[in-house]
Amino acid sequence: MLKLDPGGDLLWAKSFGDDKAQSTTSIAMTDGGDIALTGDVSGRVDLGTGTTDSARPLTQPEEDSLLHGFLVKFAP
């Protein structure tokens, strides 16, 4: 996630995951100015409440990890 100034210059940038796959599938701004994201994550990710891990299930030991969906809201 990043924030640009009106001229398009980078003000800040933040990443949330490790070297596994993370992707945002939807982004929206609420009437109150919050940003809502949905997406998929594999591996470790910290969306602001501590690190979570999409651990490998016992029923699929040959897989590195699974994709898990997320929904997160960030306040300005």
N, C-alpha and C positions, 0 to 999 in steps of 0.2 A: 504494500500500500504506500502511496506517496502523496505529497501535497505540493502543488505548484502555485506560484504567485500569478497574478493576472497576466504577466508577460510570458508565462510558460517556463520560468526558471524554477528549479527544484528548491523547495524549502526544507523538506525532510523526506526520508524513506524508511520503511520498516518491513523487515521480512519476519516470518513467523515459524518457518519449518526447518527441517534438516535437509540432507541431500537427497531424500526420497521425493516422491511426487506430491505436490500440493497444487491445487488449482481452484480459482474462483469461477463459479458458474453464473453468478448473478450478483449485482450490486445495486443498491438503491439508497436514496436519501429520504429520511423521514421528514415530516412537516417541522419537527423540532430541531432539525439539523444533524441528527445522528446518522451514521452510515451503517447499513446492514449488508452483510456479505453471506452468501451461501457458496458451498463448494465441496470438494473432495480432498481427503488427506490420506497419505500413506506414510508411515514412519512417525517421528516425533514432531509435535507442533505445540507452540505456546501462544494462545490467542488472548492472553492477559490474565488468566486464572491459574496458571501453572502448566507444566508440561504434561501432555497426554500422549499416548502411544497406541497406534493401531496395530496391536500385537497379533502375531500369527496364531490362528486358532489350532487347537489340537487335532481337529478333523482334516486339516489341510497342511501338514508339516512341510510339504515341498514348496509352499509359497513363502516368499519373503515376508509379505504383509498384505493386508487387505485395504481397499479404499473405504473410508468412512466419511459420511456426509457431515457437514457442519453448518450451523447458522450462528452468526455472531453479530452483535451490535456494538458500535463504538460511539461514544459521546464526544462532541467537539472539545 
